């Protein structure tokens, strides 16, 4: 295979359904193998991209479309948190208050960016302190994505000072709530119900 078949950041971004900025971060953080041209531009071999996609569980585009067609009428919720006990708690809250929702999970910033691009969740429960990418960078990156234009984001965090989280939320219309850990199940449940009604009406 010649180097002409190797992929630019733009082509990798298209295949993974993410932004060029996200691909660049994958490369500089060592998640995605790449080499640099004399011009300074990165290139990725198809084999390295396939290995990366398999490692992070990025599904085939056709498979994603098929699944979404089958579940088109359901609410898709993405839980993004690197603590297994918190993921379990949030999953139980979603299952209790939104029993018909399709729940997806991500455990770091890279997984979250991939999941948003492939799943296009209507609702995202997001911890902003996760390994792999700075939490605030992840949130800002996600909120620039067209996949989240109609989505709603609930930030669930123990970050201090918490007013920085709330300030970021006020600046981004997709962020509808900032919840401080430890989480109140009843309060979060009411928020989920309100958002589900809003999304169904829109």
N, CA and C of each residue as an Amber inpcrd file, in Angstrom:
protein
   606
   0.8490000  -1.1970000   0.0000000   0.0000000   0.0000000   0.0000000
   0.8850000   1.2490000   0.0000000   0.6190000   2.1750000  -0.9110000
   1.4290000   3.3790000  -1.0160000   0.9780000   4.4190000   0.0000000
   1.8480000   5.4150000   0.1930000   1.5190000   6.4770000   1.1430000
   0.3460000   7.3180000   0.6530000   0.0280000   7.2120000  -0.6240000
  -1.1280000   7.9500000  -1.1490000  -2.4250000   7.4640000  -0.5130000
  -2.4100000   6.2260000   0.0010000  -3.6070000   5.6620000   0.6330000
  -3.7140000   6.0360000   2.1110000  -2.6700000   6.6760000   2.6500000
  -2.6990000   7.0430000   4.0600000  -3.6250000   8.2350000   4.2780000
  -4.1390000   8.3460000   5.4830000  -5.2660000   9.2390000   5.7460000
  -4.8500000  10.5280000   6.4380000  -5.4280000  11.6270000   5.9820000
  -5.2370000  12.9180000   6.6310000  -6.1320000  13.0050000   7.8600000
  -5.9270000  14.0470000   8.6780000  -6.7790000  14.2310000   9.8530000
  -8.2370000  14.3830000   9.4460000  -8.4800000  15.0730000   8.3330000
  -9.8480000  15.2780000   7.8650000 -10.5310000  13.9760000   7.4960000
  -9.7940000  13.0740000   6.8400000 -10.3780000  11.7920000   6.4460000
 -10.6310000  10.8980000   7.6580000  -9.7000000  10.9280000   8.6250000
  -9.9080000  10.1530000   9.8580000 -11.1320000  10.6830000  10.5990000
 -11.2390000  12.0140000  10.6680000 -12.3780000  12.6390000  11.3470000
 -13.6980000  12.2080000  10.7180000 -13.7300000  12.1640000   9.3820000
 -14.9590000  11.7770000   8.6750000 -15.3200000  10.3240000   8.9530000
 -14.3210000   9.4630000   8.9500000 -14.5910000   8.0390000   9.1740000
 -15.0370000   7.7510000  10.6000000 -14.5470000   8.5400000  11.5510000
 -14.9090000   8.3330000  12.9580000 -16.0580000   9.2370000  13.3990000
 -16.4830000  10.1160000  12.4840000 -17.5860000  11.0350000  12.7740000
 -17.2740000  11.9360000  13.9610000 -16.0500000  12.4900000  13.9520000
 -15.6320000  13.4400000  14.9760000 -14.9760000  14.6320000  14.2830000
 -14.5450000  15.6240000  15.0480000 -13.8930000  16.7940000  14.4590000
 -12.4030000  16.5460000  14.2600000 -11.7750000  17.3740000  13.4210000
 -10.3240000  17.2890000  13.2200000  -9.5860000  17.5620000  14.5240000
 -10.1390000  18.4680000  15.3500000  -9.5110000  18.7900000  16.6350000
  -9.4410000  17.5550000  17.5210000 -10.5190000  16.7690000  17.5300000
 -10.5310000  15.5430000  18.3330000  -9.4850000  14.5530000  17.8380000
  -9.3710000  14.3910000  16.5250000  -8.3680000  13.4800000  15.9560000
  -6.9640000  13.9420000  16.3430000  -6.7270000  15.2490000  16.2460000
  -5.4260000  15.8010000  16.6190000  -5.1000000  15.4700000  18.0780000
  -6.0990000  15.6190000  18.9530000  -5.8820000  15.3190000  20.3680000
  -5.6010000  13.8310000  20.5810000  -6.3020000  12.9710000  19.8440000
  -6.0260000  11.5410000  19.9400000  -4.5640000  11.2660000  19.6200000
  -4.0460000  11.9360000  18.5840000  -2.6740000  11.6980000  18.1360000
  -1.6620000  12.2210000  19.1590000  -1.8150000  13.4720000  19.5840000
  -0.8220000  14.0660000  20.4920000  -0.8750000  13.4210000  21.8800000
  -2.0180000  12.8430000  22.2420000  -2.1320000  12.1530000  23.5260000
  -1.7070000  10.6910000  23.4410000  -1.3120000  10.2500000  22.2360000
  -0.7950000   8.8960000  22.0820000  -1.8330000   7.8150000  21.9090000
  -3.1020000   8.1890000  21.7070000  -4.1500000   7.1770000  21.5220000
  -4.1570000   6.6180000  20.0980000  -3.8970000   7.4780000  19.1310000
  -3.9390000   7.0840000  17.7210000  -2.5410000   7.2280000  17.1250000
  -2.0110000   6.1450000  16.5550000  -0.6850000   6.1590000  15.9580000
  -0.6970000   6.9440000  14.6500000   0.2960000   7.8120000  14.4630000
   0.3850000   8.6190000  13.2530000   1.8430000   9.0000000  13.0150000
   2.1280000   9.4710000  11.8030000   3.4670000   9.9890000  11.5160000
   3.3150000  11.3680000  10.8930000   4.4060000  12.1370000  10.9380000
   4.3640000  13.5200000  10.4670000   5.0950000  13.6660000   9.1410000
   4.4900000  14.3800000   8.2130000   5.1250000  14.7020000   6.9370000
   6.1100000  15.8470000   7.1380000   7.0370000  16.0670000   6.1740000
   7.9530000  17.2150000   6.2710000   7.2150000  18.5440000   6.4390000
   6.0020000  18.6110000   5.9300000   5.2000000  19.8350000   6.0390000
   4.6350000  20.0240000   7.4430000   4.7250000  18.9680000   8.2780000
   4.1770000  19.0380000   9.6260000   2.7950000  18.4340000   9.7490000
   2.1620000  18.0570000   8.6330000   0.8340000  17.4530000   8.6590000
   0.9360000  15.9850000   9.0600000  -0.0440000  15.5280000   9.7900000
  -0.0840000  14.1340000  10.2230000  -0.7320000  13.2540000   9.1600000
  -0.3030000  11.9870000   9.1350000  -0.9330000  10.9710000   8.3090000
  -1.1060000   9.7100000   9.1500000  -2.1930000   8.9880000   8.8950000
  -2.5170000   7.7570000   9.6200000  -2.7110000   6.6420000   8.6030000
  -2.1080000   5.4890000   8.8500000  -2.3040000   4.3670000   7.9390000
  -3.6760000   3.7390000   8.1910000  -4.3030000   3.1820000   7.1520000
  -5.6090000   2.5210000   7.3560000  -5.5440000   1.4170000   8.4140000
  -4.3850000   0.6940000   8.4630000  -4.2460000  -0.3820000   9.4450000
  -4.2510000   0.1770000  10.8730000  -3.5310000   1.2930000  11.0810000
  -3.4960000   1.8840000  12.4210000  -4.8640000   2.4400000  12.8160000
  -5.5860000   2.9870000  11.8410000  -6.9310000   3.4890000  12.1440000
  -7.8570000   2.3320000  12.5040000  -7.7660000   1.2260000  11.7520000
  -8.5980000   0.0590000  12.0530000  -8.3030000  -0.4770000  13.4530000
  -7.0120000  -0.5200000  13.8180000  -6.6370000  -1.0010000  15.1560000
  -7.1790000  -0.0670000  16.2320000  -7.1130000   1.2310000  15.9820000
  -7.6220000   2.2140000  16.9330000  -9.1300000   2.0760000  17.0860000
  -9.8400000   1.9700000  15.9680000 -11.2990000   1.8340000  16.0120000
 -11.7050000   0.5770000  16.7700000 -10.9660000  -0.5330000  16.5250000
 -11.2820000  -1.7860000  17.2100000 -10.9930000  -1.6570000  18.7030000
  -9.8830000  -1.0080000  19.0520000  -9.4860000  -0.8550000  20.4540000
 -10.5100000  -0.0560000  21.2460000 -11.0630000   1.0000000  20.6090000
 -12.0050000   1.8640000  21.3150000 -13.4660000   1.5400000  20.9940000
 -13.6710000   0.4590000  20.2460000 -15.0360000   0.0090000  19.9840000
 -15.8440000   0.9520000  19.1080000 -15.2050000   1.5860000  18.1500000
 -15.9330000   2.4710000  17.2420000 -16.6300000   1.6010000  16.2060000
 -17.9460000   1.5970000  16.1620000 -18.6610000   0.7050000  15.2520000
 -18.6040000   1.1720000  13.8090000 -18.8780000   0.2490000  12.9080000
 -18.9790000   0.5860000  11.4960000 -20.1380000   1.5530000  11.2830000
 -19.9550000   2.5200000  10.3850000 -20.9780000   3.5450000  10.1580000
 -22.3160000   2.9240000   9.7640000 -22.2720000   1.9050000   8.9150000
 -23.5140000   1.2570000   8.4780000 -24.2250000   0.5750000   9.6510000
 -23.4490000  -0.0210000  10.5730000 -24.0480000  -0.6700000  11.7390000
 -24.7280000   0.3560000  12.6350000 -24.0840000   1.5170000  12.8120000
 -24.6720000   2.5770000  13.6310000 -25.9940000   3.0360000  13.0350000
 -26.0310000   3.2390000  11.7230000 -27.2560000   3.6920000  11.0690000
 -28.3660000   2.6600000  11.2020000 -27.9990000   1.3810000  11.0990000
 -29.0000000   0.3160000  11.2240000 -29.5960000   0.2870000  12.6190000
 -28.7200000   0.3870000  13.6340000 -29.1940000   0.3770000  15.0160000
 -30.1020000   1.5730000  15.2730000 -29.6920000   2.7350000  14.7800000
 -30.4970000   3.9380000  15.0140000 -31.8400000   3.8610000  14.3020000
 -31.9030000   3.2330000  13.1530000 -33.1830000   3.0710000  12.4620000
 -34.1100000   2.1720000  13.2770000 -33.5200000   1.1250000  13.8930000
 -34.3200000   0.1990000  14.6910000 -34.8160000   0.8560000  15.9840000
 -34.0330000   1.8150000  16.5040000 -34.3600000   2.4220000  17.7880000
 -34.6640000   3.9110000  17.6400000 -35.1170000   4.2930000  16.4620000
 -35.2790000   5.7090000  16.1350000 -36.2570000   6.4320000  17.0550000
 -37.2390000   5.7000000  17.5720000 -38.2720000   6.3320000  18.3780000
 -37.9160000   6.3580000  19.8690000 -36.7190000   5.9040000  20.2300000
 -36.3490000   5.8410000  21.6410000 -35.3880000   6.9640000  22.0080000
 -35.3990000   7.2940000  23.2870000 -34.5050000   8.3110000  23.8150000
 -33.1450000   7.6780000  24.1010000 -32.0890000   8.2360000  23.5230000
 -30.7380000   7.7210000  23.7350000 -30.0230000   8.5810000  24.7730000
 -29.5370000   7.9310000  25.8180000 -28.8570000   8.6160000  26.9150000
 -27.4240000   8.1020000  27.0070000 -26.4570000   9.0150000  27.0070000
 -25.0500000   8.6400000  27.1540000 -24.5700000   9.0550000  28.5430000
 -24.0610000   8.0870000  29.3040000 -23.4840000   8.3360000  30.6220000
 -21.9670000   8.3260000  30.4720000 -21.3230000   9.4400000  30.7920000
 -19.8720000   9.5480000  30.6300000 -19.2280000   9.8390000  31.9800000
 -18.5910000   8.8170000  32.5450000 -17.9420000   8.9620000  33.8530000
 -16.9030000   7.8500000  33.9750000 -15.7510000   8.1650000  34.5950000
 -14.6870000   7.1640000  34.6900000 -14.7740000   6.3180000  35.9560000
 -15.7500000   6.5810000  36.8240000 -15.9180000   5.7780000  38.0420000
 -17.0720000   4.7940000  37.8510000 -16.7500000   3.5080000  37.9520000
 -17.7440000   2.4690000  37.6830000 -18.9440000   2.5700000  38.6150000
 -18.7200000   2.9250000  39.8930000 -19.8440000   3.0150000  40.8250000
 -20.7790000   4.1670000  40.4620000 -20.2070000   5.2660000  39.9470000
 -21.0500000   6.3970000  39.5380000 -21.8210000   6.0680000  38.2610000
 -21.1800000   5.3720000  37.3310000 -21.8790000   4.9340000  36.1230000
 -23.0600000   4.0500000  36.4960000 -22.8350000   3.1300000  37.4380000
 -23.9010000   2.2290000  37.8820000 -25.0440000   3.0110000  38.5190000
 -24.7070000   3.9840000  39.3770000 -25.7390000   4.8010000  40.0210000
 -26.5420000   5.5780000  38.9870000 -25.8550000   6.2430000  38.0640000
 -26.5510000   7.0390000  37.0460000 -27.4070000   6.1470000  36.1440000
 -26.8900000   4.9680000  35.8330000 -27.6750000   4.0250000  35.0250000
 -28.9610000   3.6430000  35.7530000 -28.8610000   3.3800000  37.0510000
 -30.0490000   3.0020000  37.8240000 -31.0600000   4.1480000  37.8870000
 -30.5710000   5.3860000  37.9870000 -31.4700000   6.5440000  38.0090000
 -32.1880000   6.6710000  36.6640000 -31.4260000   6.5450000  35.5720000
 -32.0450000   6.6400000  34.2400000 -33.0520000   5.5160000  34.0430000
 -32.6870000   4.2930000  34.4250000 -33.5940000   3.1510000  34.2710000
 -34.8680000   3.3410000  35.0910000 -34.7430000   3.9710000  36.2500000
 -35.9040000   4.1690000  37.1180000 -36.8480000   5.2360000  36.5580000
 -36.2800000   6.3550000  36.1180000 -37.1160000   7.4770000  35.6990000
 -37.4030000   7.5030000  34.1940000 -36.5260000   6.8860000  33.3980000
 -36.7410000   6.8220000  31.9410000 -36.6060000   5.3630000  31.5120000
 -37.5560000   4.5170000  31.8970000 -37.4160000   3.0720000  31.6890000
 -37.3200000   2.6360000  30.2310000 -37.7600000   3.4860000  29.2980000
 -37.7290000   3.0910000  27.8910000 -36.5070000   3.6460000  27.1580000
 -35.6130000   4.3270000  27.8710000 -34.4390000   4.9290000  27.2330000
 -33.3990000   3.8570000  26.8780000 -32.6360000   4.1340000  25.8260000
 -31.4970000   3.3020000  25.4540000 -30.2540000   3.9350000  26.0740000
 -29.5820000   3.2000000  26.9510000 -28.4720000   3.7610000  27.7230000
 -27.1350000   3.3100000  27.1490000 -26.2330000   4.2810000  26.9650000
 -24.8770000   4.0010000  26.4980000 -23.9050000   4.5240000  27.5590000
 -22.6780000   3.9890000  27.5540000 -21.6850000   4.3900000  28.5560000
 -20.3570000   4.7430000  27.8980000 -19.6480000   5.7000000  28.5070000
 -18.2940000   6.0540000  28.0900000 -17.4840000   6.2860000  29.3550000
 -16.1930000   5.8940000  29.3350000 -15.4030000   5.9330000  30.5640000
 -14.2490000   6.9350000  30.5340000 -14.0740000   7.6490000  29.4190000
 -13.0550000   8.6960000  29.3750000 -13.3980000   9.6890000  28.2700000
 -12.5790000  10.7280000  28.1480000 -12.8760000  11.7720000  27.1810000
 -12.8760000  11.2840000  25.7510000 -11.9330000  10.3950000  25.4140000
 -11.8620000   9.8600000  24.0510000 -13.1240000   9.0770000  23.7200000
 -13.5050000   8.1620000  24.6330000 -14.7250000   7.3680000  24.4240000
 -15.9500000   8.2680000  24.2650000 -16.0070000   9.3370000  25.0700000
 -17.1580000  10.2340000  25.0350000 -17.2730000  10.9260000  23.6890000
 -16.1600000  11.4400000  23.1770000 -16.1830000  12.1130000  21.8740000
 -16.5980000  11.1510000  20.7620000 -16.0950000   9.9190000  20.8320000
 -16.4610000   8.9070000  19.8390000 -17.9510000   8.5880000  19.9320000
 -18.4300000   8.3630000  21.1560000 -19.8270000   7.9830000  21.3530000
 -20.7820000   9.0700000  20.8800000 -20.4480000  10.3300000  21.1460000
 -21.3070000  11.4290000  20.6990000 -21.4010000  11.4320000  19.1830000
 -20.2540000  11.2210000  18.5090000 -20.2660000  11.2400000  17.0460000
 -21.0220000  10.0860000  16.4290000 -20.9400000   8.9060000  17.0540000
 -21.5700000   7.7290000  16.4690000 -23.0150000   7.5320000  16.9110000
 -23.3150000   7.8590000  18.1780000 -24.6390000   7.5900000  18.7290000
 -25.5860000   8.7780000  18.6630000 -25.0210000   9.9980000  18.6650000
 -25.8240000  11.2250000  18.6680000 -26.9090000  11.1790000  19.7560000
 -26.4970000  11.0480000  21.0160000 -27.4830000  10.9340000  22.1030000
 -28.2780000  12.2200000  22.2830000 -29.5560000  12.0700000  22.5940000
 -30.3700000  13.2510000  22.8840000 -30.0570000  13.8240000  24.2570000
 -29.5340000  12.9680000  25.1500000 -29.2480000  13.3980000  26.5210000
 -27.8920000  12.8510000  26.9440000 -27.0650000  13.7320000  27.5110000
 -25.7260000  13.3510000  27.9320000 -25.5160000  13.7040000  29.4010000
 -25.2010000  12.6890000  30.2160000 -24.8330000  12.8910000  31.6180000
 -23.3140000  12.8640000  31.6700000 -22.6830000  14.0130000  31.9190000
 -21.2470000  14.1630000  31.6990000 -20.4780000  14.5550000  32.9500000
 -19.5190000  13.7050000  33.3120000 -18.5360000  14.0610000  34.3360000
 -17.4230000  14.8160000  33.6220000 -16.9360000  15.9150000  34.1870000
 -15.9120000  16.6790000  33.4740000 -14.5040000  16.4010000  33.9780000
 -14.3440000  15.4730000  34.9240000 -12.9970000  15.1000000  35.3660000
 -12.7550000  13.6420000  35.0000000 -12.3210000  13.4260000  33.7460000
 -12.0820000  12.0760000  33.2530000 -10.6910000  11.9770000  32.6590000
 -10.0940000  10.7760000  32.6830000  -8.7600000  10.6020000  32.0940000
  -8.8020000  10.6690000  30.5770000  -7.6660000  10.9620000  29.9700000
  -7.5640000  10.9590000  28.5130000  -7.6340000  12.3430000  27.9120000
  -8.5560000  13.1740000  28.4070000  -8.6850000  14.5460000  27.9310000
  -9.1790000  15.3890000  29.1000000  -8.7280000  16.6320000  29.1700000
  -9.2010000  17.5390000  30.2060000 -10.7090000  17.6980000  30.1110000
 -11.3800000  17.6170000  31.2500000 -12.8410000  17.6290000  31.2540000
 -13.4500000  18.8630000  30.6250000 -12.9020000  20.0350000  30.9150000
 -13.4550000  21.2530000  30.3380000 -13.2120000  21.2950000  28.8310000
 -12.0540000  20.7810000  28.4010000 -11.7690000  20.7190000  26.9720000
 -12.7520000  19.7840000  26.2700000 -13.0580000  18.6580000  26.9370000
 -14.0350000  17.7180000  26.3720000 -15.3870000  18.3980000  26.2100000
 -15.8260000  19.0920000  27.2570000 -17.1370000  19.7320000  27.2060000
 -17.1880000  20.7890000  26.1100000 -16.1480000  21.6190000  26.0320000
 -16.1330000  22.6590000  25.0100000 -16.0770000  22.0650000  23.6140000
 -15.3100000  20.9840000  23.4550000 -15.2360000  20.3000000  22.1670000
 -16.6090000  19.7320000  21.7910000 -17.2590000  19.0780000  22.7620000
 -18.5510000  18.4640000  22.4880000 -19.5920000  19.5140000  22.0920000
 -19.5700000  20.6530000  22.7750000 -20.5980000  21.6580000  22.5280000
 -20.4210000  22.3640000  21.1940000 -19.2810000  22.1470000  20.5410000
 -19.0850000  22.6750000  19.1930000 -19.5550000  21.6910000  18.1280000
 -19.9450000  20.5020000  18.5500000 -20.2780000  19.4500000  17.5970000
 -21.7210000  19.5750000  17.1220000 -21.9480000  19.4970000  15.8110000
 -23.3220000  19.5820000  15.2970000 -24.2120000  18.4620000  15.8020000
 -23.5950000  17.3250000  16.2020000 -24.3940000  16.2010000  16.7020000
 -25.1370000  16.5450000  17.9890000 -24.6590000  17.5560000  18.7150000
 -25.2650000  17.8980000  20.0020000 -26.1250000  19.1530000  19.9600000
 -26.3660000  19.6770000  18.7650000 -27.1430000  20.9170000  18.6570000
 -28.5100000  20.7720000  19.3120000 -29.1590000  19.6380000  19.1070000
 -30.4850000  19.4080000  19.6720000 -30.4450000  18.5970000  20.9580000
 -29.2550000  18.2710000  21.4300000 -29.1260000  17.4490000  22.6320000
 -29.1080000  18.3110000  23.8850000 -29.2890000  17.6600000  25.0150000
 -29.2400000  18.3400000  26.2980000 -28.1350000  17.6850000  27.1440000
 -27.3770000  18.5160000  27.8600000 -26.2580000  18.0290000  28.6510000
 -26.4900000  18.3390000  30.1310000 -26.3440000  17.3110000  30.9680000
 -26.3450000  17.4960000  32.4170000 -24.9280000  17.2080000  32.8940000
 -24.2640000  18.2180000  33.4480000 -22.9240000  18.0260000  33.9890000
 -23.0480000  17.5060000  35.4210000 -22.4310000  16.3560000  35.6840000
 -22.4590000  15.7530000  37.0150000 -21.0120000  15.6990000  37.5010000
 -20.6770000  16.5170000  38.4890000 -19.2570000  16.6680000  38.8140000
 -19.0030000  16.9740000  40.2840000 -17.7940000  16.5820000  40.7320000
 -17.3260000  16.9390000  42.0620000 -16.2650000  18.0340000  41.9740000
 -16.1330000  18.6260000  40.7800000 -15.0940000  19.6290000  40.5580000
 -15.2850000  20.8440000  41.4620000 -14.1840000  21.3120000  42.0030000
 -14.1990000  22.5330000  42.8050000 -13.1560000  23.5010000  42.2590000
 -13.4580000  24.7920000  42.1880000 -14.7010000  25.4390000  42.6250000
 -15.8590000  25.1500000  41.6670000 -16.9930000  24.7330000  42.2430000
 -18.1370000  24.3110000  41.4320000 -18.7340000  25.4720000  40.6450000
 -18.5080000  26.7050000  41.0990000 -19.0800000  27.8300000  40.3610000
 -18.4590000  27.9690000  38.9770000 -17.2530000  27.4190000  38.7840000
 -16.6660000  27.4230000  37.4410000 -17.4660000  26.5150000  36.5080000
 -17.9100000  25.3800000  37.0520000 -18.7610000  24.4650000  36.2790000
 -20.0770000  25.1560000  35.9330000 -20.6740000  25.8060000  36.9140000
 -21.9570000  26.4810000  36.6930000 -21.8110000  27.6340000  35.6970000
 -20.6830000  28.3360000  35.7560000 -20.4510000  29.4300000  34.8090000
 -20.3580000  28.9020000  33.3840000 -19.6440000  27.7970000  33.2090000
 -19.5400000  27.1810000  31.8870000 -20.9160000  26.7480000  31.4000000
 -21.7310000  26.2310000  32.3150000 -23.0820000  25.8300000  31.9600000
 -23.9300000  27.0030000  31.4900000 -23.7890000  28.1480000  32.1680000
 -24.5690000  29.3290000  31.7860000 -24.1860000  29.8460000  30.4010000
 -22.9590000  29.5880000  29.9930000 -22.4730000  30.0940000  28.7100000
 -22.8530000  29.1880000  27.5390000 -23.3740000  27.9910000  27.8390000
 -23.6900000  27.0300000  26.7740000 -25.1390000  26.5740000  26.8920000
 -25.9570000  26.8940000  25.9050000 -27.3900000  26.5820000  25.9990000
 -27.7080000  25.0930000  26.0770000 -26.8030000  24.2230000  25.5750000
 -27.0850000  22.7860000  25.6590000 -26.9870000  22.2650000  27.0860000
 -26.2120000  22.9630000  27.9380000 -26.0700000  22.5320000  29.3290000
 -27.2900000  23.0220000  30.1040000 -28.1520000  22.0940000  30.4780000
 -29.4110000  22.4630000  31.1180000 -29.3570000  22.3350000  32.6320000
 -28.3300000  21.6520000  33.1410000 -28.2380000  21.4910000  34.5850000
 -26.8090000  21.1120000  34.9690000 -26.3560000  21.6200000  36.1230000
 -25.0590000  21.2520000  36.6840000 -25.3180000  20.6390000  38.0560000
 -25.0200000  19.3770000  38.2050000 -25.3420000  18.6280000  39.4130000
 -24.0500000  18.3210000  40.1730000 -24.0210000  18.7040000  41.4350000
 -22.8380000  18.4580000  42.2600000 -22.9020000  17.0480000  42.8630000
 -21.7740000  16.3530000  42.8330000 -21.6790000  15.0600000  43.5150000
 -21.4690000  15.3000000  45.0080000 -22.0250000  14.4550000  45.9050000
 -22.8550000  13.2710000  45.6260000 -24.2360000  13.6570000  45.1020000
 -24.7630000  12.8110000  44.2550000 -25.9870000  13.1110000  43.5130000
 -27.2340000  12.8110000  44.3410000 -28.2140000  13.7080000  44.2630000
 -29.5420000  13.4440000  44.8190000 -30.3580000  12.7030000  43.7530000
 -30.6820000  11.4610000  44.0310000 -31.3950000  10.6320000  43.0530000
 -32.7260000  11.2600000  42.6620000 -33.4900000  11.7220000  43.6510000
 -34.8150000  12.2740000  43.3720000 -34.7210000  13.5500000  42.5350000
 -33.7920000  14.4270000  42.8760000 -33.6350000  15.6800000  42.1410000
 -33.2070000  15.4230000  40.7030000 -32.2270000  14.5360000  40.5240000
 -31.7820000  14.2000000  39.1710000 -32.8930000  13.5190000  38.3910000
 -33.6530000  12.6680000  39.0620000 -34.7580000  11.9900000  38.3950000
 -35.8000000  12.9650000  37.8730000 -36.1260000  13.9860000  38.6730000
 -37.1000000  14.9970000  38.2220000 -36.5620000  15.7630000  37.0130000
 -35.2640000  16.0600000  37.0410000 -34.6420000  16.7540000  35.9050000
 -34.7160000  15.9080000  34.6400000 -34.4700000  14.6140000  34.7750000
 -34.5410000  13.7030000  33.6330000 -35.9550000  13.6570000  33.0530000
 -36.9360000  13.5910000  33.9090000 -38.3210000  13.5550000  33.4420000
 -38.6850000  14.8350000  32.6920000 -38.2800000  15.9800000  33.2420000
 -38.5630000  17.2630000  32.5890000 -37.9010000  17.3290000  31.2160000
 -36.6560000  16.8900000  31.1350000 -35.9420000  16.9340000  29.8680000
 -36.5500000  15.9730000  28.8470000 -36.9450000  14.8050000  29.3060000
 -37.5620000  13.8300000  28.3960000 -38.8410000  14.4010000  27.7940000
 -39.6310000  15.0730000  28.6100000 -40.8680000  15.7000000  28.0950000
 -40.5220000  16.7960000  27.0870000 -39.5080000  17.5830000  27.4080000
 -39.0900000  18.6670000  26.5130000 -38.6010000  18.1290000  25.1790000
 -37.7740000  17.0810000  25.2280000 -37.2430000  16.5050000  24.0050000
 -38.3400000  15.8600000  23.1640000 -39.3080000  15.2440000  23.8250000
 -40.4090000  14.6080000  23.0930000 -41.2910000  15.6500000  22.4100000
 -41.4160000  16.8150000  23.0490000 -42.2610000  17.8680000  22.4920000
 -41.5870000  18.6360000  21.3620000 -40.2380000  18.5950000  21.3420000
 -39.5050000  19.3820000  20.3340000 -39.4830000  18.6910000  18.9840000
